[in-house]
Amino acid sequence: MKKIEAFIRPEKLNMTQDSLKEAGCECLTVSEVKGHGHQKGVSEVWKGKKFNVDLLPKVKIEIVVPDEDLDKTVQTIMEVSQTGSIGDGKIFVYDVMNAYRVRTGEQGDTAV
């Protein structure tokens, strides 16, 4: 099993979620987060004054998938979330040693 953490633009969430559902991935967790990558934020002008916004709003999507669904899931996120501009986000993949379903006690792939 693999855990996918994808940090994407908030405006891409609905399209990404719909595409993941079409690809067969219905279980996910979404969190609103703030952060920055290499761009270190943006400069904006408000009421004639320039200021820096260091932490930009992002959405973090967490998904645990069987190994065989990893590539399809990552490709789906990338295709829908990509704008070609700085700040499109990042995707991280981790190994998951085990998963447990609290209600039934199932473990492994069947718990996901």
Biopython code that builds the backbone (N, CA, C, O; Angstrom):
import numpy as np
from Bio.PDB.StructureBuilder import StructureBuilder

atoms = [
    (1, "MET", "N", (0.842, -1.177, 0.000)),
    (1, "MET", "CA", (0.000, 0.000, 0.000)),
    (1, "MET", "C", (0.882, 1.233, 0.000)),
    (1, "MET", "O", (2.000, 1.226, 0.516)),
    (2, "LYS", "N", (0.346, 2.302, -0.598)),
    (2, "LYS", "CA", (1.052, 3.574, -0.657)),
    (2, "LYS", "C", (0.137, 4.686, -0.167)),
    (2, "LYS", "O", (-1.074, 4.660, -0.385)),
    (3, "LYS", "N", (0.742, 5.660, 0.497)),
    (3, "LYS", "CA", (0.009, 6.863, 0.895)),
    (3, "LYS", "C", (0.456, 7.991, -0.017)),
    (3, "LYS", "O", (1.652, 8.236, -0.177)),
    (4, "ILE", "N", (-0.501, 8.669, -0.608)),
    (4, "ILE", "CA", (-0.229, 9.804, -1.480)),
    (4, "ILE", "C", (-0.648, 11.062, -0.736)),
    (4, "ILE", "O", (-1.774, 11.163, -0.249)),
    (5, "GLU", "N", (0.270, 12.023, -0.652)),
    (5, "GLU", "CA", (-0.044, 13.350, -0.132)),
    (5, "GLU", "C", (0.148, 14.317, -1.285)),
    (5, "GLU", "O", (1.260, 14.473, -1.791)),
    (6, "ALA", "N", (-0.918, 14.960, -1.698)),
    (6, "ALA", "CA", (-0.855, 15.909, -2.801)),
    (6, "ALA", "C", (-1.224, 17.297, -2.292)),
    (6, "ALA", "O", (-2.273, 17.482, -1.675)),
    (7, "PHE", "N", (-0.361, 18.265, -2.552)),
    (7, "PHE", "CA", (-0.621, 19.656, -2.213)),
    (7, "PHE", "C", (-0.953, 20.378, -3.517)),
    (7, "PHE", "O", (-0.103, 20.491, -4.400)),
    (8, "ILE", "N", (-2.180, 20.863, -3.635)),
    (8, "ILE", "CA", (-2.631, 21.461, -4.886)),
    (8, "ILE", "C", (-3.274, 22.822, -4.618)),
    (8, "ILE", "O", (-3.493, 23.208, -3.470)),
    (9, "ARG", "N", (-3.571, 23.540, -5.704)),
    (9, "ARG", "CA", (-4.276, 24.824, -5.603)),
    (9, "ARG", "C", (-5.722, 24.569, -5.155)),
    (9, "ARG", "O", (-6.355, 23.622, -5.622)),
    (10, "PRO", "N", (-6.243, 25.407, -4.255)),
    (10, "PRO", "CA", (-7.620, 25.200, -3.770)),
    (10, "PRO", "C", (-8.660, 25.177, -4.885)),
    (10, "PRO", "O", (-9.637, 24.432, -4.804)),
    (11, "GLU", "N", (-8.458, 25.990, -5.929)),
    (11, "GLU", "CA", (-9.447, 26.046, -7.000)),
    (11, "GLU", "C", (-9.478, 24.779, -7.850)),
    (11, "GLU", "O", (-10.395, 24.601, -8.653)),
    (12, "LYS", "N", (-8.497, 23.901, -7.688)),
    (12, "LYS", "CA", (-8.441, 22.647, -8.435)),
    (12, "LYS", "C", (-9.044, 21.470, -7.669)),
    (12, "LYS", "O", (-9.103, 20.359, -8.195)),
    (13, "LEU", "N", (-9.488, 21.698, -6.440)),
    (13, "LEU", "CA", (-9.958, 20.599, -5.595)),
    (13, "LEU", "C", (-11.161, 19.868, -6.191)),
    (13, "LEU", "O", (-11.132, 18.642, -6.306)),
    (14, "ASN", "N", (-12.209, 20.587, -6.568)),
    (14, "ASN", "CA", (-13.421, 19.921, -7.039)),
    (14, "ASN", "C", (-13.165, 19.087, -8.290)),
    (14, "ASN", "O", (-13.637, 17.955, -8.390)),
    (15, "MET", "N", (-12.417, 19.643, -9.245)),
    (15, "MET", "CA", (-12.111, 18.891, -10.464)),
    (15, "MET", "C", (-11.250, 17.672, -10.155)),
    (15, "MET", "O", (-11.449, 16.606, -10.736)),
    (16, "THR", "N", (-10.295, 17.826, -9.242)),
    (16, "THR", "CA", (-9.432, 16.712, -8.868)),
    (16, "THR", "C", (-10.238, 15.627, -8.169)),
    (16, "THR", "O", (-10.082, 14.442, -8.466)),
    (17, "GLN", "N", (-11.084, 16.025, -7.257)),
    (17, "GLN", "CA", (-11.916, 15.060, -6.531)),
    (17, "GLN", "C", (-12.834, 14.301, -7.492)),
    (17, "GLN", "O", (-12.979, 13.084, -7.379)),
    (18, "ASP", "N", (-13.451, 15.012, -8.431)),
    (18, "ASP", "CA", (-14.335, 14.355, -9.409)),
    (18, "ASP", "C", (-13.555, 13.368, -10.280)),
    (18, "ASP", "O", (-14.030, 12.264, -10.547)),
    (19, "SER", "N", (-12.356, 13.767, -10.722)),
    (19, "SER", "CA", (-11.535, 12.890, -11.561)),
    (19, "SER", "C", (-11.071, 11.657, -10.804)),
    (19, "SER", "O", (-11.027, 10.562, -11.365)),
    (20, "LEU", "N", (-10.725, 11.829, -9.529)),
    (20, "LEU", "CA", (-10.325, 10.686, -8.714)),
    (20, "LEU", "C", (-11.487, 9.716, -8.546)),
    (20, "LEU", "O", (-11.300, 8.501, -8.597)),
    (21, "LYS", "N", (-12.671, 10.249, -8.350)),
    (21, "LYS", "CA", (-13.849, 9.394, -8.199)),
    (21, "LYS", "C", (-14.094, 8.603, -9.483)),
    (21, "LYS", "O", (-14.390, 7.410, -9.428)),
    (22, "GLU", "N", (-13.972, 9.262, -10.640)),
    (22, "GLU", "CA", (-14.134, 8.580, -11.929)),
    (22, "GLU", "C", (-13.078, 7.495, -12.121)),
    (22, "GLU", "O", (-13.337, 6.479, -12.767)),
    (23, "ALA", "N", (-11.882, 7.711, -11.557)),
    (23, "ALA", "CA", (-10.791, 6.740, -11.689)),
    (23, "ALA", "C", (-10.922, 5.603, -10.674)),
    (23, "ALA", "O", (-10.083, 4.702, -10.646)),
    (24, "GLY", "N", (-11.963, 5.636, -9.842)),
    (24, "GLY", "CA", (-12.195, 4.557, -8.893)),
    (24, "GLY", "C", (-11.655, 4.809, -7.501)),
    (24, "GLY", "O", (-11.668, 3.906, -6.663)),
    (25, "CYS", "N", (-11.181, 6.010, -7.235)),
    (25, "CYS", "CA", (-10.631, 6.352, -5.920)),
    (25, "CYS", "C", (-11.650, 7.213, -5.181)),
    (25, "CYS", "O", (-11.740, 8.417, -5.418)),
    (26, "GLU", "N", (-12.413, 6.597, -4.292)),
    (26, "GLU", "CA", (-13.479, 7.322, -3.611)),
    (26, "GLU", "C", (-13.134, 7.722, -2.185)),
    (26, "GLU", "O", (-13.809, 8.579, -1.616)),
    (27, "CYS", "N", (-12.110, 7.132, -1.596)),
    (27, "CYS", "CA", (-11.764, 7.427, -0.210)),
    (27, "CYS", "C", (-10.570, 8.371, -0.161)),
    (27, "CYS", "O", (-9.488, 8.049, -0.652)),
    (28, "LEU", "N", (-10.779, 9.531, 0.433)),
    (28, "LEU", "CA", (-9.688, 10.490, 0.560)),
    (28, "LEU", "C", (-9.949, 11.415, 1.736)),
    (28, "LEU", "O", (-11.069, 11.499, 2.241)),
    (29, "THR", "N", (-8.910, 12.101, 2.161)),
    (29, "THR", "CA", (-9.013, 13.101, 3.213)),
    (29, "THR", "C", (-8.484, 14.405, 2.647)),
    (29, "THR", "O", (-7.453, 14.429, 1.973)),
    (30, "VAL", "N", (-9.202, 15.500, 2.927)),
    (30, "VAL", "CA", (-8.805, 16.810, 2.420)),
    (30, "VAL", "C", (-8.629, 17.763, 3.593)),
    (30, "VAL", "O", (-9.462, 17.816, 4.497)),
    (31, "SER", "N", (-7.527, 18.521, 3.566)),
    (31, "SER", "CA", (-7.251, 19.523, 4.594)),
    (31, "SER", "C", (-6.873, 20.834, 3.926)),
    (31, "SER", "O", (-6.179, 20.841, 2.909)),
    (32, "GLU", "N", (-7.329, 21.945, 4.495)),
    (32, "GLU", "CA", (-6.882, 23.255, 4.032)),
    (32, "GLU", "C", (-5.590, 23.575, 4.771)),
    (32, "GLU", "O", (-5.544, 23.542, 6.001)),
    (33, "VAL", "N", (-4.545, 23.883, 4.018)),
    (33, "VAL", "CA", (-3.237, 24.165, 4.601)),
    (33, "VAL", "C", (-2.665, 25.445, 4.009)),
    (33, "VAL", "O", (-3.195, 25.973, 3.031)),
    (34, "LYS", "N", (-1.591, 25.941, 4.598)),
    (34, "LYS", "CA", (-0.871, 27.092, 4.059)),
    (34, "LYS", "C", (0.602, 26.742, 4.009)),
    (34, "LYS", "O", (1.107, 26.021, 4.870)),
    (35, "GLY", "N", (1.292, 27.254, 2.998)),
    (35, "GLY", "CA", (2.715, 26.988, 2.891)),
    (35, "GLY", "C", (3.298, 27.644, 1.665)),
    (35, "GLY", "O", (2.620, 28.387, 0.956)),
    (36, "HIS", "N", (4.565, 27.360, 1.423)),
    (36, "HIS", "CA", (5.198, 27.848, 0.201)),
    (36, "HIS", "C", (6.304, 26.907, -0.202)),
    (36, "HIS", "O", (6.877, 26.192, 0.621)),
    (37, "GLY", "N", (6.587, 26.924, -1.469)),
    (37, "GLY", "CA", (7.680, 26.120, -2.019)),
    (37, "GLY", "C", (8.821, 27.037, -2.392)),
    (37, "GLY", "O", (9.171, 27.956, -1.651)),
    (38, "HIS", "N", (9.393, 26.777, -3.543)),
    (38, "HIS", "CA", (10.537, 27.560, -3.993)),
    (38, "HIS", "C", (10.203, 29.021, -4.256)),
    (38, "HIS", "O", (11.092, 29.870, -4.202)),
    (39, "GLN", "N", (8.944, 29.335, -4.540)),
    (39, "GLN", "CA", (8.607, 30.712, -4.883)),
    (39, "GLN", "C", (8.602, 31.629, -3.660)),
    (39, "GLN", "O", (8.599, 32.850, -3.811)),
    (40, "LYS", "N", (8.599, 31.066, -2.460)),
    (40, "LYS", "CA", (8.649, 31.818, -1.199)),
    (40, "LYS", "C", (7.508, 32.825, -1.046)),
    (40, "LYS", "O", (7.695, 33.882, -0.443)),
    (41, "GLY", "N", (6.345, 32.512, -1.577)),
    (41, "GLY", "CA", (5.195, 33.401, -1.451)),
    (41, "GLY", "C", (5.081, 34.338, -2.634)),
    (41, "GLY", "O", (5.750, 34.160, -3.653)),
    (42, "VAL", "N", (4.219, 35.347, -2.488)),
    (42, "VAL", "CA", (3.999, 36.321, -3.557)),
    (42, "VAL", "C", (3.970, 37.728, -2.981)),
    (42, "VAL", "O", (3.731, 37.917, -1.788)),
    (43, "SER", "N", (4.215, 38.717, -3.840)),
    (43, "SER", "CA", (4.076, 40.121, -3.467)),
    (43, "SER", "C", (2.755, 40.628, -4.006)),
    (43, "SER", "O", (2.401, 40.353, -5.152)),
    (44, "GLU", "N", (2.022, 41.371, -3.184)),
    (44, "GLU", "CA", (0.740, 41.920, -3.600)),
    (44, "GLU", "C", (0.677, 43.379, -3.206)),
    (44, "GLU", "O", (1.399, 43.831, -2.317)),
    (45, "VAL", "N", (-0.208, 44.122, -3.890)),
    (45, "VAL", "CA", (-0.420, 45.534, -3.583)),
    (45, "VAL", "C", (-1.848, 45.692, -3.095)),
    (45, "VAL", "O", (-2.791, 45.237, -3.741)),
    (46, "TRP", "N", (-1.998, 46.339, -1.952)),
    (46, "TRP", "CA", (-3.315, 46.583, -1.383)),
    (46, "TRP", "C", (-3.350, 48.013, -0.867)),
    (46, "TRP", "O", (-2.523, 48.399, -0.040)),
    (47, "LYS", "N", (-4.294, 48.790, -1.346)),
    (47, "LYS", "CA", (-4.427, 50.210, -0.990)),
    (47, "LYS", "C", (-3.117, 50.952, -1.214)),
    (47, "LYS", "O", (-2.713, 51.788, -0.405)),
    (48, "GLY", "N", (-2.466, 50.633, -2.321)),
    (48, "GLY", "CA", (-1.241, 51.338, -2.694)),
    (48, "GLY", "C", (0.017, 50.893, -1.980)),
    (48, "GLY", "O", (1.094, 51.423, -2.253)),
    (49, "LYS", "N", (-0.084, 49.947, -1.083)),
    (49, "LYS", "CA", (1.092, 49.463, -0.348)),
    (49, "LYS", "C", (1.431, 48.045, -0.782)),
    (49, "LYS", "O", (0.551, 47.200, -0.942)),
    (50, "LYS", "N", (2.714, 47.802, -0.969)),
    (50, "LYS", "CA", (3.186, 46.485, -1.374)),
    (50, "LYS", "C", (3.500, 45.656, -0.127)),
    (50, "LYS", "O", (4.136, 46.148, 0.805)),
    (51, "PHE", "N", (3.059, 44.415, -0.113)),
    (51, "PHE", "CA", (3.388, 43.522, 0.999)),
    (51, "PHE", "C", (3.575, 42.108, 0.476)),
    (51, "PHE", "O", (3.078, 41.755, -0.592)),
    (52, "ASN", "N", (4.296, 41.310, 1.242)),
    (52, "ASN", "CA", (4.579, 39.921, 0.862)),
    (52, "ASN", "C", (3.652, 38.969, 1.609)),
    (52, "ASN", "O", (3.413, 39.111, 2.808)),
    (53, "VAL", "N", (3.147, 38.008, 0.873)),
    (53, "VAL", "CA", (2.349, 36.926, 1.465)),
    (53, "VAL", "C", (3.232, 35.689, 1.428)),
    (53, "VAL", "O", (3.439, 35.095, 0.370)),
    (54, "ASP", "N", (3.755, 35.301, 2.598)),
    (54, "ASP", "CA", (4.691, 34.176, 2.665)),
    (54, "ASP", "C", (4.007, 32.817, 2.572)),
    (54, "ASP", "O", (4.514, 31.907, 1.917)),
    (55, "LEU", "N", (2.876, 32.682, 3.216)),
    (55, "LEU", "CA", (2.188, 31.393, 3.254)),
    (55, "LEU", "C", (0.953, 31.452, 2.374)),
    (55, "LEU", "O", (0.014, 32.201, 2.643)),
    (56, "LEU", "N", (0.971, 30.651, 1.317)),
    (56, "LEU", "CA", (-0.121, 30.631, 0.350)),
    (56, "LEU", "C", (-1.107, 29.520, 0.676)),
    (56, "LEU", "O", (-0.702, 28.455, 1.142)),
    (57, "PRO", "N", (-2.405, 29.752, 0.438)),
    (57, "PRO", "CA", (-3.383, 28.698, 0.708)),
    (57, "PRO", "C", (-3.238, 27.546, -0.280)),
    (57, "PRO", "O", (-3.112, 27.760, -1.486)),
    (58, "LYS", "N", (-3.258, 26.344, 0.235)),
    (58, "LYS", "CA", (-3.202, 25.118, -0.558)),
    (58, "LYS", "C", (-4.199, 24.131, 0.023)),
    (58, "LYS", "O", (-4.741, 24.339, 1.109)),
    (59, "VAL", "N", (-4.430, 23.070, -0.705)),
    (59, "VAL", "CA", (-5.265, 21.968, -0.226)),
    (59, "VAL", "C", (-4.391, 20.726, -0.211)),
    (59, "VAL", "O", (-3.685, 20.443, -1.179)),
    (60, "LYS", "N", (-4.440, 19.984, 0.895)),
    (60, "LYS", "CA", (-3.706, 18.721, 0.989)),
    (60, "LYS", "C", (-4.704, 17.572, 0.870)),
    (60, "LYS", "O", (-5.667, 17.474, 1.631)),
    (61, "ILE", "N", (-4.444, 16.706, -0.113)),
    (61, "ILE", "CA", (-5.266, 15.515, -0.311)),
    (61, "ILE", "C", (-4.440, 14.312, 0.127)),
    (61, "ILE", "O", (-3.308, 14.136, -0.324)),
    (62, "GLU", "N", (-5.000, 13.489, 1.000)),
    (62, "GLU", "CA", (-4.329, 12.270, 1.455)),
    (62, "GLU", "C", (-5.148, 11.066, 1.012)),
    (62, "GLU", "O", (-6.355, 10.993, 1.246)),
    (63, "ILE", "N", (-4.464, 10.118, 0.363)),
    (63, "ILE", "CA", (-5.120, 8.930, -0.161)),
    (63, "ILE", "C", (-4.215, 7.729, 0.098)),
    (63, "ILE", "O", (-3.003, 7.815, -0.097)),
    (64, "VAL", "N", (-4.788, 6.619, 0.532)),
    (64, "VAL", "CA", (-4.043, 5.367, 0.640)),
    (64, "VAL", "C", (-4.604, 4.429, -0.420)),
    (64, "VAL", "O", (-5.806, 4.170, -0.475)),
    (65, "VAL", "N", (-3.696, 3.921, -1.267)),
    (65, "VAL", "CA", (-4.111, 3.070, -2.385)),
    (65, "VAL", "C", (-3.285, 1.794, -2.420)),
    (65, "VAL", "O", (-2.160, 1.777, -1.918)),
    (66, "PRO", "N", (-3.820, 0.725, -3.003)),
    (66, "PRO", "CA", (-2.998, -0.463, -3.249)),
    (66, "PRO", "C", (-1.869, -0.101, -4.220)),
    (66, "PRO", "O", (-2.006, 0.824, -5.021)),
    (67, "ASP", "N", (-0.771, -0.825, -4.143)),
    (67, "ASP", "CA", (0.396, -0.536, -4.992)),
    (67, "ASP", "C", (0.030, -0.440, -6.471)),
    (67, "ASP", "O", (0.549, 0.420, -7.183)),
    (68, "GLU", "N", (-0.863, -1.319, -6.937)),
    (68, "GLU", "CA", (-1.189, -1.343, -8.367)),
    (68, "GLU", "C", (-1.983, -0.110, -8.824)),
    (68, "GLU", "O", (-2.060, 0.150, -10.024)),
    (69, "ASP", "N", (-2.574, 0.652, -7.895)),
    (69, "ASP", "CA", (-3.335, 1.856, -8.253)),
    (69, "ASP", "C", (-2.531, 3.142, -8.131)),
    (69, "ASP", "O", (-3.041, 4.223, -8.426)),
    (70, "LEU", "N", (-1.281, 3.033, -7.699)),
    (70, "LEU", "CA", (-0.474, 4.223, -7.439)),
    (70, "LEU", "C", (-0.304, 5.098, -8.678)),
    (70, "LEU", "O", (-0.643, 6.281, -8.649)),
    (71, "ASP", "N", (0.211, 4.538, -9.751)),
    (71, "ASP", "CA", (0.509, 5.343, -10.943)),
    (71, "ASP", "C", (-0.740, 6.015, -11.505)),
    (71, "ASP", "O", (-0.706, 7.192, -11.865)),
    (72, "LYS", "N", (-1.844, 5.267, -11.579)),
    (72, "LYS", "CA", (-3.099, 5.816, -12.100)),
    (72, "LYS", "C", (-3.577, 6.985, -11.245)),
    (72, "LYS", "O", (-4.036, 7.996, -11.775)),
    (73, "THR", "N", (-3.472, 6.850, -9.931)),
    (73, "THR", "CA", (-3.938, 7.892, -9.017)),
    (73, "THR", "C", (-3.068, 9.139, -9.116)),
    (73, "THR", "O", (-3.588, 10.253, -9.180)),
    (74, "VAL", "N", (-1.756, 8.962, -9.129)),
    (74, "VAL", "CA", (-0.845, 10.105, -9.237)),
    (74, "VAL", "C", (-1.048, 10.818, -10.569)),
    (74, "VAL", "O", (-1.099, 12.048, -10.608)),
    (75, "GLN", "N", (-1.164, 10.064, -11.661)),
    (75, "GLN", "CA", (-1.368, 10.664, -12.985)),
    (75, "GLN", "C", (-2.669, 11.465, -13.034)),
    (75, "GLN", "O", (-2.716, 12.540, -13.633)),
    (76, "THR", "N", (-3.717, 10.947, -12.409)),
    (76, "THR", "CA", (-5.003, 11.647, -12.375)),
    (76, "THR", "C", (-4.854, 12.988, -11.669)),
    (76, "THR", "O", (-5.335, 14.007, -12.164)),
    (77, "ILE", "N", (-4.196, 12.995, -10.522)),
    (77, "ILE", "CA", (-3.996, 14.246, -9.777)),
    (77, "ILE", "C", (-3.175, 15.231, -10.608)),
    (77, "ILE", "O", (-3.522, 16.409, -10.695)),
    (78, "MET", "N", (-2.097, 14.757, -11.213)),
    (78, "MET", "CA", (-1.222, 15.637, -11.982)),
    (78, "MET", "C", (-1.939, 16.236, -13.193)),
    (78, "MET", "O", (-1.822, 17.434, -13.450)),
    (79, "GLU", "N", (-2.673, 15.418, -13.932)),
    (79, "GLU", "CA", (-3.344, 15.897, -15.139)),
    (79, "GLU", "C", (-4.376, 16.983, -14.826)),
    (79, "GLU", "O", (-4.490, 17.963, -15.563)),
    (80, "VAL", "N", (-5.113, 16.812, -13.754)),
    (80, "VAL", "CA", (-6.182, 17.750, -13.437)),
    (80, "VAL", "C", (-5.647, 18.998, -12.728)),
    (80, "VAL", "O", (-6.174, 20.091, -12.936)),
    (81, "SER", "N", (-4.626, 18.858, -11.909)),
    (81, "SER", "CA", (-4.151, 19.960, -11.075)),
    (81, "SER", "C", (-3.128, 20.860, -11.753)),
    (81, "SER", "O", (-2.870, 21.966, -11.278)),
    (82, "GLN", "N", (-2.553, 20.415, -12.831)),
    (82, "GLN", "CA", (-1.463, 21.154, -13.460)),
    (82, "GLN", "C", (-1.965, 22.355, -14.264)),
    (82, "GLN", "O", (-2.848, 22.224, -15.111)),
    (83, "THR", "N", (-1.378, 23.541, -13.980)),
    (83, "THR", "CA", (-1.664, 24.733, -14.772)),
    (83, "THR", "C", (-0.434, 25.162, -15.567)),
    (83, "THR", "O", (-0.543, 25.938, -16.516)),
    (84, "GLY", "N", (0.728, 24.657, -15.180)),
    (84, "GLY", "CA", (1.970, 25.050, -15.828)),
    (84, "GLY", "C", (2.626, 26.256, -15.188)),
    (84, "GLY", "O", (3.656, 26.727, -15.671)),
    (85, "SER", "N", (2.051, 26.764, -14.115)),
    (85, "SER", "CA", (2.592, 27.932, -13.424)),
    (85, "SER", "C", (3.207, 27.528, -12.088)),
    (85, "SER", "O", (2.894, 26.478, -11.525)),
    (86, "ILE", "N", (4.090, 28.393, -11.603)),
    (86, "ILE", "CA", (4.662, 28.178, -10.269)),
    (86, "ILE", "C", (3.515, 28.092, -9.264)),
    (86, "ILE", "O", (2.544, 28.845, -9.352)),
    (87, "GLY", "N", (3.635, 27.168, -8.308)),
    (87, "GLY", "CA", (2.616, 27.032, -7.275)),
    (87, "GLY", "C", (1.584, 25.962, -7.554)),
    (87, "GLY", "O", (0.585, 25.871, -6.841)),
    (88, "ASP", "N", (1.803, 25.140, -8.586)),
    (88, "ASP", "CA", (0.852, 24.064, -8.879)),
    (88, "ASP", "C", (0.816, 23.014, -7.775)),
    (88, "ASP", "O", (-0.200, 22.342, -7.600)),
    (89, "GLY", "N", (1.908, 22.862, -7.028)),
    (89, "GLY", "CA", (1.901, 21.944, -5.900)),
    (89, "GLY", "C", (2.929, 20.840, -6.004)),
    (89, "GLY", "O", (3.806, 20.860, -6.868)),
    (90, "LYS", "N", (2.806, 19.882, -5.111)),
    (90, "LYS", "CA", (3.721, 18.742, -5.022)),
    (90, "LYS", "C", (2.913, 17.503, -4.662)),
    (90, "LYS", "O", (1.828, 17.583, -4.086)),
    (91, "ILE", "N", (3.483, 16.351, -5.025)),
    (91, "ILE", "CA", (2.900, 15.066, -4.640)),
    (91, "ILE", "C", (4.002, 14.236, -4.002)),
    (91, "ILE", "O", (5.088, 14.091, -4.563)),
    (92, "PHE", "N", (3.714, 13.693, -2.824)),
    (92, "PHE", "CA", (4.652, 12.825, -2.117)),
    (92, "PHE", "C", (4.019, 11.450, -1.965)),
    (92, "PHE", "O", (2.809, 11.334, -1.774)),
    (93, "VAL", "N", (4.842, 10.410, -2.050)),
    (93, "VAL", "CA", (4.354, 9.031, -1.927)),
    (93, "VAL", "C", (5.141, 8.338, -0.826)),
    (93, "VAL", "O", (6.369, 8.416, -0.789)),
    (94, "TYR", "N", (4.436, 7.662, 0.066)),
    (94, "TYR", "CA", (5.038, 6.962, 1.201)),
    (94, "TYR", "C", (4.594, 5.499, 1.198)),
    (94, "TYR", "O", (3.513, 5.172, 0.709)),
    (95, "ASP", "N", (5.422, 4.640, 1.739)),
    (95, "ASP", "CA", (5.029, 3.254, 1.975)),
    (95, "ASP", "C", (4.139, 3.195, 3.213)),
    (95, "ASP", "O", (4.387, 3.879, 4.206)),
    (96, "VAL", "N", (3.101, 2.368, 3.138)),
    (96, "VAL", "CA", (2.222, 2.133, 4.283)),
    (96, "VAL", "C", (2.423, 0.687, 4.706)),
    (96, "VAL", "O", (2.219, -0.237, 3.918)),
    (97, "MET", "N", (2.823, 0.501, 5.950)),
    (97, "MET", "CA", (3.109, -0.851, 6.433)),
    (97, "MET", "C", (1.835, -1.655, 6.655)),
    (97, "MET", "O", (1.786, -2.847, 6.349)),
    (98, "ASN", "N", (0.808, -1.007, 7.185)),
    (98, "ASN", "CA", (-0.443, -1.709, 7.438)),
    (98, "ASN", "C", (-1.549, -0.687, 7.643)),
    (98, "ASN", "O", (-1.284, 0.483, 7.920)),
    (99, "ALA", "N", (-2.780, -1.135, 7.505)),
    (99, "ALA", "CA", (-3.960, -0.313, 7.763)),
    (99, "ALA", "C", (-4.961, -1.162, 8.532)),
    (99, "ALA", "O", (-5.049, -2.372, 8.321)),
    (100, "TYR", "N", (-5.703, -0.536, 9.410)),
    (100, "TYR", "CA", (-6.701, -1.236, 10.218)),
    (100, "TYR", "C", (-8.024, -0.503, 10.115)),
    (100, "TYR", "O", (-8.068, 0.725, 10.190)),
    (101, "ARG", "N", (-9.093, -1.247, 9.944)),
    (101, "ARG", "CA", (-10.434, -0.664, 9.982)),
    (101, "ARG", "C", (-10.920, -0.822, 11.413)),
    (101, "ARG", "O", (-11.055, -1.940, 11.911)),
    (102, "VAL", "N", (-11.180, 0.290, 12.067)),
    (102, "VAL", "CA", (-11.526, 0.287, 13.483)),
    (102, "VAL", "C", (-12.821, -0.483, 13.735)),
    (102, "VAL", "O", (-12.901, -1.256, 14.690)),
    (103, "ARG", "N", (-13.829, -0.285, 12.897)),
    (103, "ARG", "CA", (-15.140, -0.899, 13.117)),
    (103, "ARG", "C", (-15.093, -2.408, 13.096)),
    (103, "ARG", "O", (-15.718, -3.045, 13.944)),
    (104, "THR", "N", (-14.354, -3.024, 12.132)),
    (104, "THR", "CA", (-14.406, -4.463, 11.940)),
    (104, "THR", "C", (-13.123, -5.197, 12.328)),
    (104, "THR", "O", (-13.126, -6.419, 12.478)),
    (105, "GLY", "N", (-12.031, -4.454, 12.489)),
    (105, "GLY", "CA", (-10.755, -5.095, 12.796)),
    (105, "GLY", "C", (-10.017, -5.609, 11.563)),
    (105, "GLY", "O", (-8.935, -6.185, 11.683)),
    (106, "GLU", "N", (-10.596, -5.404, 10.379)),
    (106, "GLU", "CA", (-9.903, -5.818, 9.148)),
    (106, "GLU", "C", (-8.572, -5.096, 9.067)),
    (106, "GLU", "O", (-8.405, -4.003, 9.608)),
    (107, "GLN", "N", (-7.622, -5.729, 8.378)),
    (107, "GLN", "CA", (-6.334, -5.073, 8.187)),
    (107, "GLN", "C", (-5.794, -5.335, 6.800)),
    (107, "GLN", "O", (-6.268, -6.218, 6.086)),
    (108, "GLY", "N", (-4.796, -4.555, 6.430)),
    (108, "GLY", "CA", (-4.199, -4.680, 5.106)),
    (108, "GLY", "C", (-5.039, -4.000, 4.037)),
    (108, "GLY", "O", (-5.765, -3.047, 4.316)),
    (109, "ASP", "N", (-4.932, -4.505, 2.800)),
    (109, "ASP", "CA", (-5.650, -3.908, 1.677)),
    (109, "ASP", "C", (-7.157, -3.893, 1.877)),
    (109, "ASP", "O", (-7.827, -2.969, 1.415)),
    (110, "THR", "N", (-7.699, -4.890, 2.550)),
    (110, "THR", "CA", (-9.157, -4.929, 2.739)),
    (110, "THR", "C", (-9.646, -3.824, 3.666)),
    (110, "THR", "O", (-10.827, -3.481, 3.635)),
    (111, "ALA", "N", (-8.774, -3.262, 4.483)),
    (111, "ALA", "CA", (-9.160, -2.176, 5.384)),
    (111, "ALA", "C", (-9.181, -0.834, 4.671)),
    (111, "ALA", "O", (-9.739, 0.137, 5.182)),
    (112, "VAL", "N", (-8.577, -0.778, 3.495)),
    (112, "VAL", "CA", (-8.518, 0.486, 2.744)),
    (112, "VAL", "C", (-9.685, 0.608, 1.868)),
    (112, "VAL", "O", (-9.820, 1.601, 1.153)),
]
sb = StructureBuilder()
sb.init_structure("model")
sb.init_model(0)
sb.init_chain("A")
sb.init_seg("    ")
for serial, (resi, resn, name, xyz) in enumerate(atoms, 1):
    if name == "N":
        sb.init_residue(resn, " ", resi, " ")
    sb.init_atom(name, np.array(xyz, "f"), 0.0, 1.0, " ", f" {name:<3s}", serial, name[0])
structure = sb.get_structure()
